Amino acid sequence: MEHLELFFKSIFIDNMVFATFLGMCSYLAVSKKVSTAVGLGAAVIFVMAITVPLNWLLDTYLLQDGALAWLGEEYAQYDLSFLSFIMFIATIATMVQLVEIIVEKFSPSLYNSLGIFLPLIAVNCAILGGSLFMQSREIPSLGLALNYGVSSGIGWFLAILAIAAIREKIRYSNVPPALRGLGITFIITGLMAIGFMSFGGMLTGGADSGKSEVISQEAIQKIEKEVEGIVNNSNN
């Protein structure tokens, strides 16, 4: 249940684009065609699925305060958390280079269409944000870290795929000249972000309703006691 909740929450509720607005540069630049959006989105899923678990291992067994205790008691006092950014970025850059080599080898047309934005995945804030969110939210296990990396990548993939499909359609629409290009894209992105906010009640509605029921019962009991006290006082 924990894996399923994290999966849907990362895609719909904490979407990298629509909730935190990370990775907007690639999102806006490579979303003119669905084909290129699919290629870049798949690359982002692959990179996040590998880098988030790897960075979880680095954070758990190397970077956290006391993480080096497995080497011996004399190392337990060391805190290497100040190296988090450097280590995370190094891991991401390595994986991006691997993706770039694979795409260039097996799909030269996609490699040419993505252009400079494929190597720029290394500095995509959504990729680094996935690892930093994993660290700040203290995800407890490697399996959940893998789940979070994959689901966050899927959320970014769905966002760029949706805007690419819309931009292909509005190309033939009568858009006011002042809003053509990035103007109408920003407006659509804002509206889609508002739509994704509606998913916020998917995982909290049941808990909130249960809490409200408990509160209402406690309020009723309190009122009953007050009424009994008033009645007793009046009788006396």
Buried (B, 14 or more C-beta within 10 A) or exposed (E): EEBEEBBBBBBBBBBBBBBBBBBBBBBBBBBBBBEBBBBBBBBBBBBBBBBBBBBBEBBBEBBBEEBBBEEEEEEBEBEBBEEBEEBBBBBBBBBBEEBBEEBBEEEEEBBEBBEEBBBBBBBBBBBBBBBBBBBEEEBEEBBBBBBBBBBBBBBBBBBBBBBBBBBBEBEEEEBEEEEEEEEBBEEBBEEBBEEBBEBBEEBEEEEEEEEEEEEEEEEEEEEEEEEEEEEEEEEE
